[in-house]
Amino acid sequence: MTGVLVGLMIAAFLVVAISVWRKPGKPAADPAAASAFLDTNRSAAGVTQIASGVQYRVIEPGNGPRPTDSDTVRVTYVGLLTDGTVFDRSDAPMSFPVSGVVPGFSEALKLMPVGAKYRVWIPPAVGYGERGAGPIPGNAVLVFDIALVGIDGAGRAR
């Protein structure tokens, strides 16, 4: 009987943990909708698309060096869904490794010189994919407004 009770308690814990992590009520987005959005957005004025499908528009060009995978960057950002819902934001510059974020965000950072501000659209395949994360549904296009404030690499600020 004790084994059954422990099993039920573990199952209940897992159900609660998964529901909190996945935020029920946020069904996965339709992958075709993400493709259609990106196809339309690609032809908007000033939007460039790179091989991975990441799209960006330069808001301010910047004039400093560009980070590499081995660098740590200081950025401010706002993360949105295509409907304008904000899912994350930095209130002050944040530091993190270029290689420590989703692949599409990392790719965008490596395009940006210090001082630049970009709007970036990240396809699900180089974002959170089919699974999503927290308030971000699966198959979601991620939209970021990113300002690259600085680079710390190999122990020196740039």
N, C-alpha and C positions, 0 to 999 in steps of 0.2 A: 504493500500500500504506500509506503514512504517513497518508493521509486516512482510510482505513478504520480504522486503529488508533486515531487520535484520536477518530473517531466512536464506536468501542466504549468508549473510556475515558470519554467524556462520558456515554454511555448508562449505564455502570456507576455513575458518580458520581451521576447523577440517580436511579437506583434506590435507592442507599444513602441519599441525602438525603431522598427522599420517604418511605422506610420509617422513618427516624429521626424525621422530622417528624410522621408520621401514627401512629406506634406501632402496628405491625401486631398483630393479635389483639384490637383494639378495634373490632369491627364497628359500623356505624351502628345506633343504636337504632331500634326500630320507631316511626314517627311516631304510630301509633294508640295506642301505650303511653304516649307523652308526653301526648297528649290525654286519655286515660283517667285518668292520674295527676292532671292539673290539674283535670279535672271533679270528681273525688272530693275533692281538696284544697280546692277553692273553698268547699265547704260545711263545712269543719272550723271549730271554734270560734275566733273572733277573726281569721279570714282575710278579707282584703279583696282584691278583684280590680279593677284599673283597665282602661281601654279596650284597651290593648295586650295584655292577658292576663297581665301581671305580677301576681303575688299577693304579699301581705305580711302579716305579723303583727307588731304592735308588742310588743316585749319590755320596753323601757323608753322612755317617751314623749319625753324630752328637752324643753328649753324655750328653745333658742336659735334663731337665724335659720336659714332653709333655703337651701341653695346653689342657684345658677343655673348655666346652661351655661358661663358665662364664669369661673366660680370654680375654684379648686384646693382640694381637700378633703384633710383628714387623717383616715384611717380605719384601723381594724383589721378584719380579716375572716377568715372561713374559707369556702372554696368546696368544695361537695360535690356528688356526684351523688345521685340519689334513693335509691340503695342504701346511702348512707352513706360511700362512698369519698371521701376528701379528695383533691382535685386541686390545691389551692393554699391558702396561708394566710400571713398577715402575723404575724411574731413581735413586731413593734413598729408603732406608727402609720406608715402610708405616705402620701405626698402624691402626688396626680396630678390632672389636669384632669377635671372632671365629664364633659366631652365626649370624653375619651380612653379610654373603656371601652365595652364592648358596650352597645347602646341600652337594654336592660332594666335593667342595673346603673345607668346614668345616670338613668333614670326613677325608680328607687327612691331614689337619693341625693337627688333634688330634692323628694321627699316628706318627708325626714327633717330635723327640727330638730337643731341641735347638741346633743349629749348623748344622742341617741336610740340605741337598739339595736333592729334589726329582723331578722326572718328573712324572706328574700325567695326566691320561686320564679320563675325566669325561663324562659318558653317558648322553644323553639328558634328561633322566628322573630325574636326580639329578643335572642337569645344568639349561639351560634356556628352556628346553622342546620344544614343537611344535612351540611356539611363537617366540623364539629367542629374541634378544635385540640389537638394534643399528646395528653394522656391523656383528653381529653373526646371521646366518640364523637359522630358526627353525630346530629342529632335529639334530643339530650339536654336534659332539663330541668335547669337549673342551680339549685342551692340555695346561698344565701349567708347567713351570720350576719354582719351589718355593724354596727359601732359608729362613729357619726360623731363624731370627736373635735374637729374644728375646721374652719374655712373661712378660706382666704386668697383675697381677691378684690380686684382693683384696687389691689394693693400694701398692703392693710391686713388685719390678722388680725381675725376676728370669732368 
